[in-house]
Amino acid sequence: MDEEKNADLFLDLAQRLYGEEENRRELMDRKASMSIGFTSVLAGVLYFSFQNFSKIPMQLQPILSVMGLICTISLIGSFMFSVRVLFLANYVSLPNPAKLFEKYLKVENGKVKAQLIAQFTDAFNSNRVTNEKKADMLQFAMWSIIVAAGILLLSALAIAWGGS
């Protein structure tokens, strides 16, 4: 009876951990989508900021050109990392429950639970590795956005300062 209770406990734990990784994946995908949107907004701001480049004082143009180039590179990096997060999808999913019932119908209950625990554990471990890769790329994307936003702010301040 204790073995049965332990098997139930481990199965519940394995299911919960697997579900948490699924939720984590969905959260990172949402953040990557928001990152793409924010990157697009910053790219628009950058574009419109440099529309009247010829009206900027001559002494600021080389500095602002370099800042614009760095900002553009940061935005491209952010966009690429965010898109990569969305397309990194080598997740292990569990088999269809109907197929599981067919396969395990004639097997002893304890063995079924042990095999299910093993499947959940393998899927959890594989999905966790994928999620860690996604988290790293998402972090790079966010830092790129911060760099681009900071440079845009500095550019705006330089234009305001140089224009007065």
C-alpha positions, 0 to 999 in steps of 0.5 A, a space after each residue: 500500500 505504501 508503494 502505491 501511495 508513493 507512486 501516486 505522490 511521484 506521479 502527481 509531482 511529475 505531472 505538476 512539474 511538467 505542467 509548470 514547464 509548459 506554463 513557463 514556456 507560454 510565459 516566455 513566448 508571450 514575453 518574446 512577442 511583447 519584446 518584438 512589439 516593443 522593438 518595432 516601436 523603438 525602430 519606428 522612433 529611431 526612424 522618425 528621429 533621424 528623418 530630419 538629420 540634415 537639420 541637426 547641428 553639424 558637430 553632432 551628426 557623427 556622434 548621432 550617426 554612431 549612436 543610430 548605428 549601435 541602436 539599430 544593431 541592438 534592435 536587430 539583435 533584440 528582434 532576432 533573439 525574440 523571434 528565435 525564442 518563439 521558434 525554439 520549440 523542440 518540446 517533448 509532449 506526452 503521448 495521446 491518452 487513448 494510446 496510453 490506455 491501449 498500451 497499459 490496459 493489460 499491464 499491472 497498475 504499479 508498472 503503469 505509474 512507474 512508466 508514466 512517471 518516467 515519461 513525465 520526468 523525461 519530458 520535464 527534463 527535456 523541456 526544462 533544457 529548452 526553456 533555459 535556452 529560451 530564457 537566455 535568449 530572452 534575456 539577451 533580447 531584453 538587454 538589447 532593448 534596454 541598450 537601444 532605448 538608452 541610446 535613443 534617450 541619449 540621442 534625444 538629449 544630444 539633439 535637444 542640447 545641440 539645438 539650443 
